[in-house]
Amino acid sequence: MAEMVKKATRESYGMALSQLGDEFPQIVVLDADLAEATKTGIFKKKYPERFVDCGIAESNMIGVAAGLATCGKIPFATSFAMFATGRAFEQVRNSVCYPHLNVKVVGTHAGISVGEDGATHQCLEDIALMRSLPGMTVISPSDHYETLAAVRAAAEHNGPVYLRLSRLAVESFNNSDDYRFELGKGVTLRNGGDVTIVATGLMVSRALEAAKLLEQKGIDARVINIHTIKPIDRELILKAAKETGKIVTVEEHNVIGGLGDAAAAVLSEEYPIPLRKIGVNDQFGHSGPAADLLEQFGLCVSHIAEETEKFLK
């Protein structure tokens, strides 16, 4: 059993890059003048000759990463999610995905929990943007250990990857010795027969806590961690749908275009059942403490439990 730790996935990302540097000499890390915040500075300190600060020029950074990929490198192009996917969307589309280059786009500080940085930095659209691109793999790890595994999987995967990371620290729960990370395969963290809660990223730990509250009310909730949103684990979602009859999705993202819509697409095509999406309801965030914002926007444990209970009724 691995040690329980409380870390932000952005910090785990920096650690993972540093650990993989010797094993993957092709890895080159690019940043847009945010190495301290994105934690790529950890890699920079150990491998300064393989780190490029592209300045506050995210679109150019993606172009540089594409060029490095054509030379056999494995570039990890990193910035806040809002800028890595929003400002640089055209470059990610045309310079990375269209030629299917081996570039890893990493967006830290995703979601409403960016907090005081406000609406301009609280990216709630990045999953929708990245999953719309042909050939793009989209990963949203949920804790420290899953982030370590996800970064390795991204480095080993040949093709474009978007890695979504958070600012807020979360206690680890993927600590067991039998934990395995596989791209495109979800993880059933808790069995249950009344309803399935499907979550990703920061919301997975909250979904587990919500399931405990529901248990006190006699509701047996299954919890599934979908760390890879594209390609999504169709088999696991359909299995849960057939066995529990109802699905609730939880994400720190707009309810339009994210995990909920990805799950709904699977169900509508193959096994239509009732589905409830919990996320940010098609609105911008605003400045405030991260914990307060998560509660205000309905991304707290109690609200997940309440909405799931209402849905069952």
HELIX and SHEET records of a PDB file:
HELIX    1   1 THR A    9  LEU A   20  1                                  12    
HELIX    2   2 ALA A   35  THR A   38  1                                   4    
HELIX    3   3 GLY A   41  LYS A   46  1                                   6    
HELIX    4   4 PRO A   48  ARG A   50  5                                   3    
HELIX    5   5 GLU A   58  THR A   70  1                                  13    
HELIX    6   6 ALA A   81  ALA A   81  1                                   1    
HELIX    7   7 MET A   82  ARG A   87  3                                   6    
HELIX    8   8 PHE A   89  GLN A   91  1                                   3    
HELIX    9   9 VAL A   92  CYS A   97  3                                   6    
HELIX   10  10 ILE A  112  ASP A  117  5                                   6    
HELIX   11  11 ASP A  126  ARG A  131  1                                   6    
HELIX   12  12 HIS A  144  GLU A  156  1                                  13    
HELIX   13  13 MET A  203  GLN A  216  1                                  14    
HELIX   14  14 ARG A  234  THR A  244  1                                  11    
HELIX   15  15 LEU A  259  GLU A  270  1                                  12    
HELIX   16  16 ALA A  290  GLN A  296  1                                   7    
HELIX   17  17 VAL A  301  LEU A  312  1                                  12    
SHEET    1   A 2 LYS A   6  LYS A   7  0                                        
SHEET    2   A 2 VAL A 170  GLU A 171 -1                                        
SHEET    1   B 7 PHE A  51  ASP A  53  0                                        
SHEET    2   B 7 ILE A  27  ASP A  31  1                                        
SHEET    3   B 7 ILE A  74  PHE A  80  1                                        
SHEET    4   B 7 LYS A 104  THR A 108  1                                        
SHEET    5   B 7 VAL A 161  ARG A 164  1                                        
SHEET    6   B 7 THR A 137  ILE A 139  1                                        
SHEET    7   B 7 THR A 228  LYS A 230 -1                                        
SHEET    1   C 5 VAL A 187  ARG A 190  0                                        
SHEET    2   C 5 ALA A 221  ASN A 225 -1                                        
SHEET    3   C 5 VAL A 195  ALA A 199  1                                        
SHEET    4   C 5 ILE A 247  ASN A 254  1                                        
SHEET    5   C 5 LEU A 275  VAL A 280  1                                        
END                                                                             
